[in-house]
Amino acid sequence: MISLKEFAYVFEPAGLPAPPVGLLLLHGTGGDERDLLPLGHSLLPGAAILSPRGKVLERGMPRFFRRLEEGVFDQEDLALRTRELAHFVRAAEKEYSLTPGHMVAVGFSNGANIAASMLMTDPEVLAGAALMRGMPPFVPARPWNLNHKPVLILSGNNDPIVGRDQANQLANLFRKANANLTVHWSEAGHNLSEDDLHVARDWITSSFLNQANHSQKE
């Protein structure tokens, strides 16, 4: 089992009352553990936040796994780093007394790609994921079933890094996996827009907060 000390990270405990899910924030290339904190605070105020820094360096820029060139991933390293990150999340759940499997990944670019990889290989570690400007990390050799786990894909019509075909391929992978999938295209490039943020907030509310309230009433 991996030690929490193997990652640089930020943990923020949930407020009171605590939302039903926490957020696992996964930055893009060149980011760090503090990059997405404002996004997390905006998407789900009061949520427990776990935000690690990627352990791989590319020309001094942190990433979550190696790539051979832009858009071409080192599959052996991706598999290793995905397992490490899943172990890290489980170790943090134990350390901070978090409910297992109740973290929602919010990943941007490289962070979205490793979040997608986690859903493909170890889906029980996450309650769902918002994949922002992601592409398929790989194509699974065998079918897998997410059993209606909520997944949001946010893509940009003018993204010079993630093409429309790649974004659609990612969406199709999750459709075939029986995810409760929401796909949104914004008039933006690779960077996030205000439109993306509004959609992500609404998705978290409808997928996790409203669902929890409905369960309590029942």
GUVOKE-198938 format. One record per residue (C-alpha): residue number from 1; residue in three letters; x, y, z. Coordinates in steps of 0.1 Angstrom, whole numbers. Layout:
N
+-----+-----+-------+-------+-------+
|   k |   r |    xx |    yy |    zz |
+-----+-----+-------+-------+-------+
| NUM | ALA |     X |     Y |     Z |
...
+-----+-----+-------+-------+-------+
end
This chain:
218
+-----+-----+-------+-------+-------+
|   k |   r |    xx |    yy |    zz |
+-----+-----+-------+-------+-------+
|   1 | MET |     0 |     0 |     0 |
|   2 | ILE |    13 |    34 |   -10 |
|   3 | SER |    21 |    59 |    17 |
|   4 | LEU |     5 |    94 |    17 |
|   5 | LYS |    40 |   108 |    20 |
|   6 | GLU |    48 |    96 |   -15 |
|   7 | PHE |    26 |   124 |   -29 |
|   8 | ALA |    27 |   162 |   -23 |
|   9 | TYR |    -9 |   170 |   -16 |
|  10 | VAL |   -34 |   193 |     0 |
|  11 | PHE |   -63 |   180 |    22 |
|  12 | GLU |   -91 |   202 |    34 |
|  13 | PRO |  -117 |   186 |    57 |
|  14 | ALA |  -154 |   190 |    50 |
|  15 | GLY |  -174 |   218 |    66 |
|  16 | LEU |  -205 |   214 |    87 |
|  17 | PRO |  -229 |   202 |    74 |
|  18 | ALA |  -207 |   181 |    51 |
|  19 | PRO |  -218 |   175 |    15 |
|  20 | PRO |  -224 |   138 |     7 |
|  21 | VAL |  -193 |   136 |   -15 |
|  22 | GLY |  -158 |   150 |   -15 |
|  23 | LEU |  -136 |   162 |   -44 |
|  24 | LEU |  -105 |   147 |   -57 |
|  25 | LEU |   -88 |   175 |   -77 |
|  26 | LEU |   -64 |   165 |  -105 |
|  27 | HIS |   -45 |   192 |  -122 |
|  28 | GLY |   -32 |   195 |  -158 |
|  29 | THR |     3 |   194 |  -171 |
|  30 | GLY |    24 |   220 |  -152 |
|  31 | GLY |     0 |   224 |  -124 |
|  32 | ASP |     3 |   215 |   -88 |
|  33 | GLU |   -17 |   206 |   -57 |
|  34 | ARG |   -30 |   241 |   -53 |
|  35 | ASP |   -40 |   248 |   -89 |
|  36 | LEU |   -76 |   236 |   -87 |
|  37 | LEU |   -85 |   245 |   -52 |
|  38 | PRO |  -105 |   276 |   -62 |
|  39 | LEU |  -123 |   255 |   -87 |
|  40 | GLY |  -131 |   229 |   -60 |
|  41 | HIS |  -144 |   256 |   -36 |
|  42 | SER |  -166 |   270 |   -63 |
|  43 | LEU |  -180 |   237 |   -75 |
|  44 | LEU |  -190 |   223 |   -41 |
|  45 | PRO |  -185 |   246 |   -11 |
|  46 | GLY |  -177 |   229 |    22 |
|  47 | ALA |  -167 |   196 |     6 |
|  48 | ALA |  -137 |   176 |    17 |
|  49 | ILE |  -109 |   182 |    -8 |
|  50 | LEU |   -80 |   159 |   -17 |
|  51 | SER |   -56 |   175 |   -42 |
|  52 | PRO |   -24 |   156 |   -50 |
|  53 | ARG |     5 |   168 |   -72 |
|  54 | GLY |    15 |   145 |  -101 |
|  55 | LYS |    47 |   127 |   -95 |
|  56 | VAL |    60 |   127 |  -131 |
|  57 | LEU |    81 |   156 |  -144 |
|  58 | GLU |    81 |   166 |  -180 |
|  59 | ARG |   107 |   193 |  -186 |
|  60 | GLY |   102 |   203 |  -150 |
|  61 | MET |    63 |   203 |  -153 |
|  62 | PRO |    44 |   180 |  -130 |
|  63 | ARG |    21 |   154 |  -146 |
|  64 | PHE |     3 |   123 |  -134 |
|  65 | PHE |    19 |   100 |  -160 |
|  66 | ARG |    45 |   100 |  -188 |
|  67 | ARG |    37 |   106 |  -224 |
|  68 | LEU |    59 |    98 |  -254 |
|  69 | GLU |    47 |   128 |  -273 |
|  70 | GLU |    16 |   150 |  -272 |
|  71 | GLY |   -14 |   128 |  -273 |
|  72 | VAL |     6 |    95 |  -271 |
|  73 | PHE |     8 |    81 |  -236 |
|  74 | ASP |    33 |    57 |  -221 |
|  75 | GLN |     8 |    29 |  -213 |
|  76 | GLU |    30 |    10 |  -189 |
|  77 | ASP |    36 |    42 |  -168 |
|  78 | LEU |    -1 |    51 |  -171 |
|  79 | ALA |   -11 |    18 |  -156 |
|  80 | LEU |    14 |    21 |  -128 |
|  81 | ARG |     5 |    57 |  -119 |
|  82 | THR |   -32 |    49 |  -120 |
|  83 | ARG |   -27 |    22 |   -94 |
|  84 | GLU |    -6 |    45 |   -73 |
|  85 | LEU |   -33 |    72 |   -74 |
|  86 | ALA |   -60 |    48 |   -65 |
|  87 | HIS |   -40 |    35 |   -35 |
|  88 | PHE |   -33 |    71 |   -25 |
|  89 | VAL |   -70 |    79 |   -24 |
|  90 | ARG |   -78 |    48 |    -3 |
|  91 | ALA |   -49 |    57 |    21 |
|  92 | ALA |   -63 |    92 |    24 |
|  93 | GLU |   -98 |    79 |    31 |
|  94 | LYS |   -84 |    59 |    60 |
|  95 | GLU |   -61 |    87 |    73 |
|  96 | TYR |   -89 |   113 |    73 |
|  97 | SER |  -119 |    90 |    81 |
|  98 | LEU |  -136 |    96 |    48 |
|  99 | THR |  -163 |    74 |    35 |
| 100 | PRO |  -147 |    49 |    10 |
| 101 | GLY |  -157 |    55 |   -26 |
| 102 | HIS |  -173 |    89 |   -20 |
| 103 | MET |  -148 |   111 |   -38 |
| 104 | VAL |  -157 |   127 |   -71 |
| 105 | ALA |  -128 |   133 |   -93 |
| 106 | VAL |  -125 |   167 |  -110 |
| 107 | GLY |   -97 |   165 |  -135 |
| 108 | PHE |   -84 |   189 |  -160 |
| 109 | SER |   -65 |   178 |  -191 |
| 110 | ASN |   -38 |   154 |  -179 |
| 111 | GLY |   -58 |   151 |  -146 |
| 112 | ALA |   -89 |   142 |  -166 |
| 113 | ASN |   -71 |   115 |  -184 |
| 114 | ILE |   -59 |    98 |  -153 |
| 115 | ALA |   -93 |   101 |  -137 |
| 116 | ALA |  -107 |    84 |  -168 |
| 117 | SER |   -81 |    57 |  -164 |
| 118 | MET |   -91 |    52 |  -128 |
| 119 | LEU |  -128 |    48 |  -138 |
| 120 | MET |  -118 |    22 |  -164 |
| 121 | THR |   -95 |     1 |  -141 |
| 122 | ASP |  -107 |     7 |  -105 |
| 123 | PRO |  -141 |    23 |  -107 |
| 124 | GLU |  -151 |    16 |   -71 |
| 125 | VAL |  -126 |    42 |   -58 |
| 126 | LEU |  -147 |    71 |   -72 |
| 127 | ALA |  -183 |    81 |   -69 |
| 128 | GLY |  -181 |    98 |  -103 |
| 129 | ALA |  -159 |   122 |  -123 |
| 130 | ALA |  -159 |   155 |  -141 |
| 131 | LEU |  -135 |   151 |  -170 |
| 132 | MET |  -125 |   185 |  -183 |
| 133 | ARG |  -107 |   186 |  -217 |
| 134 | GLY |   -99 |   149 |  -215 |
| 135 | MET |   -91 |   124 |  -242 |
| 136 | PRO |   -92 |    85 |  -241 |
| 137 | PRO |   -62 |    73 |  -220 |
| 138 | PHE |   -65 |    39 |  -236 |
| 139 | VAL |   -92 |    16 |  -251 |
| 140 | PRO |  -101 |   -11 |  -227 |
| 141 | ALA |   -95 |   -47 |  -239 |
| 142 | ARG |  -127 |   -59 |  -223 |
| 143 | PRO |  -161 |   -43 |  -217 |
| 144 | TRP |  -166 |   -28 |  -182 |
| 145 | ASN |  -198 |   -16 |  -165 |
| 146 | LEU |  -200 |    16 |  -145 |
| 147 | ASN |  -236 |     8 |  -134 |
| 148 | HIS |  -248 |    44 |  -140 |
| 149 | LYS |  -220 |    61 |  -122 |
| 150 | PRO |  -222 |    99 |  -130 |
| 151 | VAL |  -196 |   111 |  -155 |
| 152 | LEU |  -194 |   146 |  -169 |
| 153 | ILE |  -173 |   154 |  -200 |
| 154 | LEU |  -166 |   190 |  -207 |
| 155 | SER |  -150 |   197 |  -242 |
| 156 | GLY |  -142 |   228 |  -261 |
| 157 | ASN |  -152 |   234 |  -297 |
| 158 | ASN |  -120 |   253 |  -303 |
| 159 | ASP |   -96 |   231 |  -283 |
| 160 | PRO |   -63 |   229 |  -302 |
| 161 | ILE |   -51 |   200 |  -280 |
| 162 | VAL |   -80 |   177 |  -277 |
| 163 | GLY |   -98 |   173 |  -311 |
| 164 | ARG |  -135 |   166 |  -315 |
| 165 | ASP |  -128 |   130 |  -326 |
| 166 | GLN |  -108 |   123 |  -294 |
| 167 | ALA |  -135 |   139 |  -272 |
| 168 | ASN |  -163 |   120 |  -289 |
| 169 | GLN |  -143 |    87 |  -286 |
| 170 | LEU |  -139 |    94 |  -248 |
| 171 | ALA |  -177 |    99 |  -246 |
| 172 | ASN |  -184 |    67 |  -265 |
| 173 | LEU |  -162 |    47 |  -242 |
| 174 | PHE |  -183 |    58 |  -212 |
| 175 | ARG |  -216 |    53 |  -230 |
| 176 | LYS |  -206 |    17 |  -237 |
| 177 | ALA |  -197 |    13 |  -201 |
| 178 | ASN |  -232 |    23 |  -190 |
| 179 | ALA |  -222 |    55 |  -173 |
| 180 | ASN |  -248 |    81 |  -164 |
| 181 | LEU |  -231 |   104 |  -189 |
| 182 | THR |  -234 |   141 |  -195 |
| 183 | VAL |  -215 |   157 |  -223 |
| 184 | HIS |  -212 |   194 |  -228 |
| 185 | TRP |  -194 |   214 |  -256 |
| 186 | SER |  -185 |   250 |  -249 |
| 187 | GLU |  -174 |   277 |  -273 |
| 188 | ALA |  -139 |   277 |  -258 |
| 189 | GLY |  -104 |   263 |  -263 |
| 190 | HIS |   -84 |   241 |  -240 |
| 191 | ASN |   -89 |   265 |  -210 |
| 192 | LEU |  -121 |   263 |  -190 |
| 193 | SER |  -148 |   289 |  -195 |
| 194 | GLU |  -175 |   303 |  -172 |
| 195 | ASP |  -200 |   281 |  -192 |
| 196 | ASP |  -180 |   250 |  -182 |
| 197 | LEU |  -181 |   260 |  -145 |
| 198 | HIS |  -219 |   266 |  -145 |
| 199 | VAL |  -224 |   232 |  -162 |
| 200 | ALA |  -201 |   215 |  -137 |
| 201 | ARG |  -219 |   231 |  -107 |
| 202 | ASP |  -253 |   220 |  -120 |
| 203 | TRP |  -240 |   185 |  -127 |
| 204 | ILE |  -227 |   181 |   -92 |
| 205 | THR |  -259 |   194 |   -77 |
| 206 | SER |  -282 |   171 |   -97 |
| 207 | SER |  -259 |   140 |   -96 |
| 208 | PHE |  -250 |   141 |   -59 |
| 209 | LEU |  -267 |   167 |   -38 |
| 210 | ASN |  -303 |   163 |   -51 |
| 211 | GLN |  -299 |   126 |   -51 |
| 212 | ALA |  -288 |   126 |   -15 |
| 213 | ASN |  -317 |   148 |    -5 |
| 214 | HIS |  -342 |   126 |   -23 |
| 215 | SER |  -328 |    95 |    -5 |
| 216 | GLN |  -331 |   112 |    29 |
| 217 | LYS |  -368 |   120 |    22 |
| 218 | GLU |  -375 |    84 |    13 |
+-----+-----+-------+-------+-------+
end
